[in-house]
Amino acid sequence: MAPQGAERQENAADEQDIRAGRAQPGSGTTGHQHTRKQKRGPKRKHPRDKVGWMPNRFGGSPYKAQLNEYLAKTEEYYQPSTRKERERKFYLVARTMIEQGAPANVLKWTRADILRWKKHIDKMVQSSTSVKYWRCLGELLDYYKNDCLRDMLRDREIRLPKVPPKEIKSLRPKEVQEIREAVKDMEGWEGDVARFLTVFYPYTGLRPSELRTEKLSDIDLDTWTLVVSHPKGAESYGRKRTIPILEPARQPLLDFLEARKRYILSLGHDPRTDILIPCKHWRTLGIWPDARWRALKSMIQKRTSVRFTWQIFRSTFCQWAIDEGAALSAVSKIMGHTTTMTTELHYGRIKDYKAIEEVNRLFSS
């Protein structure tokens, strides 16, 4: 019985050697003396072995990487607030395309994908909003050399929506006067600033941020002019401009400068600081934060029934100037527009009855 047990142990050791690759079945030997390579099937080819193959540089979610790449390439042309809004629109366009069955890669979008997207957008948003989304779609496709949208437009397969001229909102003189009356009894430094803004905005046409960041040295009381030193797009297309301080705003400006001097002295600071409208930041003075600027507007809003924004004072100035007979080109230049088209589309245009009166006057005998 002992030899049989030893034989079983030897056979078990041989099996372990075979499994470990140290011997071949039927060889009768162990170790590495007579081992041979096992035959394998044909080698599986990898896609990179093909001529001209390149990995997908956009990863598993191509559209996200593609959007990030395009937005990063164009971000220098826009202000931070505009960049954020563009990012929201581009991601909405891409997600909607994918939800309607388009591939997750912009390079693979086809005419059929665009037609499905158009059908969905037409149901969901108004034409004035869809124009912005179509613009985003066109920019993205052009950047990645996808010509399907251009081909559809060339073949008149689709027609992009057009936006009619929007209604321009402005305040009437009576409404502006009502706002001024509402802030007459506001106390403290906020009251002084509120009284100044509700007069200075409607008679200068400044953007909200332009007046908020204005400097004292930009005001010339001898010529009653003001240099806009922080225009919109200052880092790219914006240019400094000089605007007049109109007669109705001159005395309110002088009153504000006196109140400004008292306020700064009460804080123990030098009134010669170059910030036109200072705001206390702990122990220092700085410009008003945008959030506090909006909060001041909300404080004024609670005192009056007139619905307004700081921006509406800009279109109010434009419309008042045009109604009084100012040339559109002059108004456009003061507002900092490159062309009069921007002024007419968004801020002010001659009213019908004014146009009729002007033409009748020119051709009257």
Secondary structure as the mmCIF struct_conf table of DSSP 4:
data_model
#
loop_
_struct_conf.conf_type_id
_struct_conf.id
_struct_conf.beg_label_comp_id
_struct_conf.beg_label_asym_id
_struct_conf.beg_label_seq_id
_struct_conf.end_label_comp_id
_struct_conf.end_label_asym_id
_struct_conf.end_label_seq_id
HELX_RH_AL_P HELX_RH_AL_P1 ALA A 2 ALA A 20
TURN_TY1_P TURN_TY1_P1 GLY A 21 GLY A 21
BEND BEND1 ARG A 22 ALA A 23
TURN_TY1_P TURN_TY1_P2 PRO A 25 GLY A 26
BEND BEND2 GLY A 31 HIS A 32
TURN_TY1_P TURN_TY1_P3 GLN A 33 HIS A 34
HELX_LH_PP_P HELX_LH_PP_P1 LYS A 37 LYS A 39
HELX_LH_PP_P HELX_LH_PP_P2 PRO A 42 HIS A 46
HELX_RH_3T_P HELX_RH_3T_P1 PRO A 47 ASP A 49
BEND BEND3 LYS A 50 LYS A 50
TURN_TY1_P TURN_TY1_P4 VAL A 51 GLY A 52
TURN_TY1_P TURN_TY1_P5 ARG A 57 PHE A 58
BEND BEND4 GLY A 60 SER A 61
HELX_RH_AL_P HELX_RH_AL_P2 PRO A 62 THR A 74
HELX_RH_3T_P HELX_RH_3T_P2 GLU A 75 TYR A 77
BEND BEND5 TYR A 78 TYR A 78
HELX_RH_AL_P HELX_RH_AL_P3 PRO A 80 GLU A 99
TURN_TY1_P TURN_TY1_P6 GLN A 100 GLY A 101
BEND BEND6 ALA A 104 ALA A 104
HELX_RH_3T_P HELX_RH_3T_P3 VAL A 106 LYS A 108
HELX_RH_AL_P HELX_RH_AL_P4 ARG A 111 MET A 124
BEND BEND7 VAL A 125 VAL A 125
HELX_RH_AL_P HELX_RH_AL_P5 SER A 127 TYR A 143
TURN_TY1_P TURN_TY1_P7 TYR A 144 LYS A 145
HELX_RH_AL_P HELX_RH_AL_P6 CYS A 148 ARG A 154
TURN_TY1_P TURN_TY1_P8 ASP A 155 ARG A 156
BEND BEND8 GLU A 157 GLU A 157
HELX_LH_PP_P HELX_LH_PP_P3 VAL A 163 LYS A 169
HELX_RH_AL_P HELX_RH_AL_P7 PRO A 173 ALA A 182
TURN_TY1_P TURN_TY1_P9 VAL A 183 ASP A 185
HELX_RH_AL_P HELX_RH_AL_P8 GLY A 188 PHE A 200
TURN_TY1_P TURN_TY1_P10 TYR A 201 THR A 204
HELX_RH_AL_P HELX_RH_AL_P9 PRO A 208 ARG A 212
TURN_TY1_P TURN_TY1_P11 THR A 213 THR A 213
STRN STRN1 LYS A 215 LYS A 215
HELX_RH_3T_P HELX_RH_3T_P4 LEU A 216 ASP A 218
STRN STRN2 ILE A 219 ASP A 220
TURN_TY1_P TURN_TY1_P12 LEU A 221 TRP A 224
STRN STRN3 THR A 225 VAL A 228
BEND BEND9 HIS A 230 HIS A 230
TURN_TY1_P TURN_TY1_P13 LYS A 232 TYR A 237
STRN STRN4 ARG A 241 PRO A 244
HELX_RH_AL_P HELX_RH_AL_P10 GLU A 247 SER A 266
TURN_TY1_P TURN_TY1_P14 LEU A 267 GLY A 268
TURN_TY1_P TURN_TY1_P15 PRO A 271 ARG A 272
BEND BEND10 ASP A 274 ASP A 274
STRN STRN5 ILE A 275 ILE A 275
BEND BEND11 LEU A 276 ILE A 277
STRN STRN6 PRO A 278 HIS A 281
TURN_TY1_P TURN_TY1_P16 TRP A 282 ARG A 283
STRN STRN7 THR A 284 ILE A 287
HELX_LH_PP_P HELX_LH_PP_P4 TRP A 288 PRO A 289
HELX_RH_AL_P HELX_RH_AL_P11 ASP A 290 GLN A 301
TURN_TY1_P TURN_TY1_P17 LYS A 302 ARG A 303
BEND BEND12 SER A 305 SER A 305
TURN_TY1_P TURN_TY1_P18 TRP A 310 GLN A 311
HELX_RH_AL_P HELX_RH_AL_P12 ILE A 312 ASP A 323
TURN_TY1_P TURN_TY1_P19 GLU A 324 GLY A 325
HELX_RH_AL_P HELX_RH_AL_P13 LEU A 328 MET A 335
TURN_TY1_P TURN_TY1_P20 GLY A 336 GLY A 336
BEND BEND13 THR A 338 THR A 339
HELX_RH_AL_P HELX_RH_AL_P14 THR A 340 HIS A 346
TURN_TY1_P TURN_TY1_P21 TYR A 347 TYR A 347
HELX_RH_AL_P HELX_RH_AL_P15 ASP A 352 PHE A 363
#
